[in-house]
Amino acid sequence: MLGTIGLVMTAVSLVCHVLLAINGDGSWGDVAIDAPGLATFGIGRVSALPDVGLRAAFRGLPSSFAGGPRCLGAHPRRTAPRR
C-alpha cells in the first residue's frame, strides 16, 4: 500500500516538475532527479529477495558465471581441498 502511494507521488512530482520546467518556472535538474527515481522504483524489493533476484538475473548464463566452481573460487580440476 505504501509502495503504491510512493509510486503515485513520485509520478505526480515528475509531471509537475516537467510542467514547471516547460513553462520556465522550474529547473530541468528537478526533472533529472525525479526521472531516475521513478525509473528505479521497486529495485529495493528485488534486492531484498537475493535468492529469487539472483536466480532470475543469472538464468541462462553459462555455469562458469552462475555459480560454477570458478565462481566459488575453486580450481576447475581440483574441487576437493588438498590435504
C-alpha positions in Angstrom: 0.0 0.0 0.0 2.7 2.5 0.9 4.7 1.5 -2.1 1.8 2.3 -4.4 1.4 5.7 -2.6 5.1 6.5 -3.0 5.0 5.5 -6.7 2.0 7.7 -7.4 3.5 10.7 -5.5 6.8 10.3 -7.4 5.0 10.2 -10.7 3.0 13.3 -9.8 6.1 15.1 -8.7 7.8 14.2 -12.0 4.8 15.5 -14.1 4.7 18.7 -12.0 8.4 19.3 -12.4 8.2 18.7 -16.2 5.4 21.2 -16.5 7.2 23.8 -14.4 10.4 23.4 -16.4 8.5 23.7 -19.7 6.9 27.0 -18.5 10.3 28.3 -17.4 9.3 28.4 -13.7 11.2 25.2 -12.7 14.5 23.6 -13.2 15.3 20.7 -15.5 17.6 19.5 -12.7 14.5 18.6 -10.7 13.3 16.5 -13.6 16.7 14.9 -13.9 16.4 13.9 -10.2 12.8 12.6 -10.4 13.1 10.5 -13.6 15.7 8.0 -12.3 13.8 7.8 -9.0 10.7 6.8 -10.8 12.5 4.5 -13.2 14.2 2.6 -10.4 11.2 2.4 -8.1 10.9 -1.0 -6.6 14.5 -2.1 -7.2 14.9 -2.4 -3.5 12.2 -5.0 -3.4 14.1 -7.2 -5.8 17.4 -6.9 -4.0 15.6 -7.7 -0.7 15.0 -11.2 -2.1 18.5 -12.1 -3.1 17.8 -15.7 -3.8 14.9 -15.1 -6.2 16.5 -12.0 -7.7 19.9 -13.6 -8.3 18.4 -16.7 -9.8 16.4 -14.7 -12.2 19.4 -12.5 -13.1 21.7 -15.4 -13.7 19.2 -17.6 -15.6 20.5 -18.5 -19.0 24.2 -17.8 -18.3 26.9 -20.4 -18.6 27.6 -22.3 -15.3 31.0 -20.6 -15.0 29.2 -17.3 -14.4 26.2 -18.5 -12.4 27.6 -20.5 -9.5 30.1 -22.8 -11.2 33.2 -24.0 -9.5 35.3 -21.0 -10.7 32.7 -18.6 -9.3 33.2 -20.1 -5.9 36.9 -19.8 -6.1 37.7 -23.4 -6.5 40.1 -24.6 -9.1 38.3 -26.2 -12.1 40.3 -29.5 -11.9 40.6 -29.7 -8.1 37.2 -29.4 -6.4 38.2 -31.2 -3.1 40.7 -29.4 -0.8 44.3 -30.6 -0.7 45.5 -32.5 2.4 
